[in-house]
Amino acid sequence: MRLTPGVVAALSLAACAGRAVQPSPCGKDSDCKGARVCVAGSCVDPGAPPPTAGPDAGGIAPPRVVTGPPPFALFGGGRRHLGRTAGPAPVKAPTERWHVEVGGPVTGSPTLGPDGTLYVASHAGTLTAIAPAGTVAWTFTLGERSWSTPAVATDGTIYVGSDDDHLYAITAAGALKWKLRIGRCDPRGFGPESSRCDADGGPTIGDDGTIYVGGDGVHAVWPDGTLRWRFATAEHVATAPAIGDDGTIYVGGQDDALYALAPDGTKRWEFRAGGDFDATPVIADDGTVYAGNDDDGLYALRPDGALAWKAVLGGDVRGAVAVAPDGTIYAGSYDQHLYALAPTGQIKWRVAAADKLHGSPVVTASGVVLAGAQDERLYAVDAAGVLLWTLPAGGDLDSAPIVGSDGTVYLAGDDGLVRALR
């Protein structure tokens, strides 16, 4: 278990006093002091396991808390969304090994589970589980189309959002575990108000098993499907929340604001820009938060919310950036270019595509960057900005490609096909 500074301090205090420190009782997170949160009726430090139910707990077991997601089972490869893949890129344009039809366009990225099963949500309103050999293991019908990237927990539960305003928890066998309605919007209407509660921002799983998802704000949900807390925003949240090592949750909204929230859901700060934050925030190794905006800007914010720098690209930045181990930032733009930027904000190079880059690029284990574009092609570019190869697809590539540890590339797009390439 990773001990937080608060847990270490509590253990040290208990040792000096010669007895264990008893957690304070609570009914909700706001009953606790400082950064502590309410778990199973007791205030504990973020990330600490819940107290064991005893005689004074009234016989009520605490919510089951998992230890966190396995590697590469969340959007962007983890809760900080760095966009680093498990495997290397092919040295030349790969060939198709198999493909599966999922019935509709795929905008959220496929997610590769720890056993090699691929999970894909589509605009057909389905979540499809695909076995490593390319056969459909099962298909689960959601209430509406999905823009979501599935998240897989250590117990095999798959979390996915839908435009029917629900977050779904689905077992590894494809059965409904629970679903939770996000907000109280009217799903029968049209326009921004009816879509404000669409559960397409995430989900992201925290170290304590809490699921964070966007909709008409940010919702924190316990693994048993009960709401932990909700942070309301003026407009829709379409980005996947990112979680820092200290438990801070970062999320962008269509109200032109990027928010930093404490683990109990209270606001630490907000940063306002000139347009919507439709790009999922990314947290670099040094704690810098990168987020693209519809004002053509890529913003770098310090953990306290201060602006480190802004790079003005030639168009909207709606995909999450990828951050390489050396700190280089890769960003796609609506100006039809893939950019590489230094950690200080200077543009190192750019490579042109034939149409907009809406999805997120990824940096592979070999340092090659893969990015899809709306010209129906996948691009492979090395760290120096040299185009290595391109690969045609049957539709726009608005979702990020993923690469398994064996180098297999998984690609999904507007043609409703999921491809395995090698």
ABEGO torsion letter per residue (X at the ends): XBBBAAAAAAAAAAAAAGBBBBBBBBABAAABBEABBBBGGBBBBBGBBBBBBBAAAGGBBBBBBBAEBBBGABBGGEAAGAGBBABBBBABBBBBABBBBAGBBBABBBBBBAAGBBBBBBAAGBBBBBBAAGBBABBBBBABBBABBBBBBAAGBBBBBBAAGBBBBBBAAGBBABBBBBEABBAABBEAAAAAABBABOBBBBAAGBBBBBBAEBBBBBAAGBBABBBBBABBBABBBBBBAAGBBBBBBAAGBBBBBBAAGBBABBBBBABBBABBBBBBAAGBBBBBBAAGBBBBBBAAGBBABBBBBABBBABBBBBBAAGBBBBBBAAGBBBBBBAAGBBABBBBBABBBABBBBBBAAGBBBBBBAAGBBBBBBAAGBBABBBBBABBBABBBBBBAAGBBBBBBAAGBBBBBX
